[in-house]
């Protein structure tokens, strides 16, 4: 089966310096030691213990950073210049992912989510592909509700970082 997915991209432009936008995003999400996090989640003896382990890793937005890629470093190495700056963040909350996957297993392909922050001549762009757009073709209201709540959470976090 092939599903056609039309992705909705949410993008904001900020006049703040790149490093300030990145710092604002970083302050909004948790930064658990991922090796320890995975060890703890896999070793959890109950659902309550698992939830507690996950919740300890979350930031004030209820999200955590899984990994960060400095795409700009790769691009800059080929040009010898100090720009562009571009970072890809993979963020999420395994408990939110679980809620979506219980209704639509394919949601596991889209969570955690990706945020791109990149510097361009017209400012710093913050971009995010909406989870609800990935799950819309599955026509599952419960999964879509969770996805829309996640989208609202991520978009509010990006708006705050951009302001």
PAKOLKOL-910264 format. One record per residue (C-alpha): chain; x, y negated, z negated. Coordinates in nm, 4 decimals. Each point is the difference from the previous one (the first is absolute). Layout:
! residues N
+-------+----------+----------+----------+
: chain :       xx :       yy :       zz :
+-------+----------+----------+----------+
:     A :        X :        Y :        Z :
...
+-------+----------+----------+----------+
This chain:
! residues 163
+-------+----------+----------+----------+
: chain :       xx :       yy :       zz :
+-------+----------+----------+----------+
:     A :   0.0000 :   0.0000 :   0.0000 :
:     A :   0.1219 :  -0.3483 :   0.0832 :
:     A :  -0.1268 :  -0.2989 :  -0.1953 :
:     A :   0.0367 :  -0.3456 :   0.1423 :
:     A :   0.0990 :  -0.2430 :  -0.2720 :
:     A :  -0.0108 :  -0.3748 :   0.0479 :
:     A :   0.2319 :  -0.1463 :  -0.2584 :
:     A :  -0.0819 :  -0.3372 :  -0.1523 :
:     A :   0.3145 :  -0.1958 :  -0.0869 :
:     A :  -0.0213 :  -0.2554 :  -0.2792 :
:     A :   0.2670 :  -0.2700 :   0.0316 :
:     A :   0.0779 :  -0.3122 :  -0.1996 :
:     A :   0.2583 :  -0.2648 :   0.0721 :
:     A :   0.1862 :  -0.1704 :  -0.2838 :
:     A :   0.2136 :  -0.3108 :  -0.0058 :
:     A :   0.1794 :   0.1292 :  -0.3108 :
:     A :   0.3568 :   0.1260 :   0.0432 :
:     A :   0.0310 :   0.3691 :   0.0844 :
:     A :   0.1756 :   0.0878 :  -0.3259 :
:     A :  -0.2761 :  -0.1645 :  -0.2073 :
:     A :  -0.2706 :   0.1956 :   0.1822 :
:     A :   0.1907 :   0.3254 :  -0.0507 :
:     A :   0.0545 :  -0.0805 :  -0.3689 :
:     A :  -0.3721 :  -0.0729 :  -0.0456 :
:     A :  -0.0949 :   0.3318 :   0.1577 :
:     A :   0.2582 :   0.1853 :  -0.2075 :
:     A :  -0.1328 :  -0.1555 :  -0.3199 :
:     A :  -0.3525 :   0.1207 :   0.0819 :
:     A :   0.0810 :   0.3702 :   0.0360 :
:     A :   0.1519 :   0.2578 :  -0.2311 :
:     A :   0.3512 :   0.1301 :   0.0616 :
:     A :   0.0239 :   0.3457 :  -0.1520 :
:     A :   0.3138 :   0.2064 :   0.0383 :
:     A :  -0.1391 :   0.2155 :   0.2820 :
:     A :   0.2095 :   0.3097 :  -0.0746 :
:     A :  -0.1256 :  -0.0053 :  -0.3596 :
:     A :  -0.3525 :  -0.0897 :   0.1135 :
:     A :  -0.0271 :   0.3032 :   0.2294 :
:     A :   0.1562 :   0.2258 :  -0.2616 :
:     A :  -0.2565 :  -0.1212 :  -0.2562 :
:     A :  -0.2991 :   0.0291 :   0.2341 :
:     A :   0.0961 :   0.3510 :   0.1087 :
:     A :   0.0556 :   0.1036 :  -0.3607 :
:     A :  -0.3304 :  -0.1387 :  -0.1314 :
:     A :  -0.1919 :   0.2683 :  -0.1893 :
:     A :  -0.3420 :  -0.1649 :   0.0291 :
:     A :  -0.1855 :  -0.2582 :   0.2033 :
:     A :   0.0152 :  -0.2413 :  -0.2954 :
:     A :   0.3787 :   0.0404 :  -0.0174 :
:     A :   0.0255 :  -0.0567 :   0.3759 :
:     A :  -0.2150 :  -0.3136 :  -0.0181 :
:     A :   0.2081 :  -0.1327 :  -0.2898 :
:     A :   0.3228 :   0.0605 :   0.1920 :
:     A :  -0.1348 :  -0.1814 :   0.3049 :
:     A :  -0.1448 :  -0.2894 :  -0.1985 :
:     A :   0.3375 :  -0.0618 :  -0.1693 :
:     A :   0.1512 :  -0.0642 :   0.3439 :
:     A :  -0.2594 :  -0.2525 :   0.1151 :
:     A :   0.0482 :  -0.3753 :   0.0055 :
:     A :  -0.2552 :  -0.2650 :  -0.0921 :
:     A :  -0.1787 :   0.0543 :   0.3328 :
:     A :  -0.0467 :   0.3702 :  -0.0665 :
:     A :   0.2521 :   0.0838 :   0.2731 :
:     A :   0.3583 :   0.1245 :   0.0084 :
:     A :   0.2905 :  -0.0165 :   0.2413 :
:     A :   0.0922 :   0.3384 :   0.1455 :
:     A :   0.2764 :  -0.1170 :   0.2326 :
:     A :   0.1330 :  -0.3151 :   0.1630 :
:     A :   0.1649 :  -0.0166 :   0.3419 :
:     A :   0.2175 :  -0.2952 :   0.1000 :
:     A :  -0.0780 :   0.0014 :   0.3723 :
:     A :   0.1572 :  -0.3427 :   0.0347 :
:     A :   0.3442 :   0.1346 :  -0.0962 :
:     A :  -0.0143 :   0.2415 :   0.2915 :
:     A :  -0.1111 :  -0.2717 :   0.2429 :
:     A :   0.2570 :  -0.2509 :  -0.1306 :
:     A :   0.2862 :   0.2482 :   0.0325 :
:     A :  -0.0526 :   0.0007 :   0.3750 :
:     A :  -0.0085 :  -0.3786 :   0.0303 :
:     A :   0.2563 :  -0.1124 :  -0.2551 :
:     A :  -0.2438 :  -0.2659 :  -0.1260 :
:     A :  -0.1510 :  -0.0546 :  -0.3436 :
:     A :  -0.3532 :   0.0293 :   0.1352 :
:     A :  -0.2529 :   0.1449 :   0.0420 :
:     A :  -0.0910 :   0.1164 :  -0.3463 :
:     A :  -0.2491 :   0.2866 :  -0.0014 :
:     A :  -0.0969 :   0.2420 :  -0.2755 :
:     A :  -0.2477 :   0.2847 :   0.0145 :
:     A :  -0.1557 :   0.1001 :  -0.3312 :
:     A :  -0.1802 :   0.3294 :  -0.0527 :
:     A :  -0.2340 :  -0.0526 :  -0.2938 :
:     A :  -0.3010 :   0.1663 :  -0.1503 :
:     A :  -0.1575 :   0.1822 :  -0.2888 :
:     A :  -0.0237 :   0.3812 :   0.0100 :
:     A :  -0.3284 :  -0.0141 :  -0.1924 :
:     A :  -0.1566 :  -0.2182 :   0.2699 :
:     A :   0.1389 :   0.2320 :   0.2686 :
:     A :  -0.1532 :   0.2962 :  -0.1799 :
:     A :  -0.3440 :  -0.1642 :   0.0016 :
:     A :   0.0158 :  -0.0460 :   0.3775 :
:     A :   0.1507 :   0.3424 :   0.0758 :
:     A :  -0.2734 :   0.1775 :  -0.1983 :
:     A :  -0.2458 :  -0.1276 :   0.2621 :
:     A :   0.2238 :  -0.0231 :   0.3088 :
:     A :   0.3132 :   0.2188 :  -0.0137 :
:     A :   0.1537 :  -0.1926 :   0.2923 :
:     A :   0.0200 :  -0.3080 :  -0.2275 :
:     A :   0.3215 :   0.1574 :  -0.1264 :
:     A :   0.1550 :  -0.0966 :   0.3338 :
:     A :  -0.0605 :  -0.3693 :  -0.0704 :
:     A :   0.0748 :  -0.0314 :  -0.3718 :
:     A :   0.2127 :  -0.1463 :  -0.1426 :
:     A :  -0.0305 :  -0.3109 :   0.2131 :
:     A :   0.2580 :  -0.2111 :   0.1790 :
:     A :   0.0514 :  -0.3717 :  -0.0392 :
:     A :   0.2345 :  -0.1872 :   0.2301 :
:     A :   0.1521 :  -0.3320 :  -0.0998 :
:     A :   0.1973 :  -0.1672 :   0.2739 :
:     A :   0.1491 :  -0.3399 :   0.0668 :
:     A :  -0.0815 :  -0.1734 :   0.3267 :
:     A :   0.0477 :  -0.3543 :   0.1304 :
:     A :  -0.3544 :  -0.0912 :  -0.1122 :
:     A :   0.0399 :   0.1351 :  -0.3543 :
:     A :  -0.0091 :   0.3212 :  -0.1959 :
:     A :  -0.2587 :   0.2528 :   0.1192 :
:     A :  -0.1619 :   0.2511 :  -0.2343 :
:     A :  -0.1757 :   0.2816 :   0.1871 :
:     A :  -0.2047 :   0.3006 :  -0.1026 :
:     A :  -0.2067 :   0.2540 :   0.1945 :
:     A :  -0.3363 :   0.0361 :  -0.1719 :
:     A :  -0.0682 :   0.3419 :  -0.1488 :
:     A :  -0.3719 :  -0.0316 :   0.0768 :
:     A :   0.0808 :  -0.0238 :   0.3708 :
:     A :   0.1924 :   0.3291 :  -0.0193 :
:     A :  -0.2879 :   0.1757 :  -0.1772 :
:     A :  -0.2951 :  -0.1518 :   0.1893 :
:     A :  -0.0057 :   0.2726 :   0.2717 :
:     A :  -0.0562 :   0.2665 :  -0.2673 :
:     A :  -0.3333 :  -0.1606 :  -0.0950 :
:     A :   0.0274 :   0.0865 :  -0.3683 :
:     A :  -0.1566 :  -0.2721 :  -0.2144 :
:     A :   0.1736 :   0.1035 :  -0.3230 :
:     A :   0.3472 :  -0.0039 :   0.1563 :
:     A :  -0.0755 :  -0.3291 :   0.1739 :
:     A :  -0.1037 :  -0.1627 :  -0.3276 :
:     A :   0.3312 :   0.0993 :  -0.1601 :
:     A :   0.1877 :  -0.1178 :   0.3104 :
:     A :  -0.1754 :  -0.3379 :  -0.0051 :
:     A :   0.0856 :  -0.0446 :  -0.3681 :
:     A :   0.3629 :   0.0802 :   0.0783 :
:     A :  -0.0020 :  -0.2452 :   0.2911 :
:     A :  -0.1384 :  -0.2741 :  -0.2254 :
:     A :   0.2674 :   0.0729 :  -0.2626 :
:     A :   0.2848 :  -0.0085 :   0.2546 :
:     A :  -0.1317 :  -0.3082 :   0.1801 :
:     A :  -0.0376 :  -0.1914 :  -0.3294 :
:     A :   0.3559 :   0.0944 :  -0.0920 :
:     A :   0.1280 :  -0.1224 :   0.3391 :
:     A :  -0.1969 :  -0.3238 :  -0.0276 :
:     A :   0.1494 :  -0.0621 :  -0.3427 :
:     A :   0.3542 :   0.0709 :   0.1251 :
:     A :  -0.0513 :  -0.2334 :   0.2964 :
:     A :  -0.1468 :  -0.2904 :  -0.2009 :
+-------+----------+----------+----------+
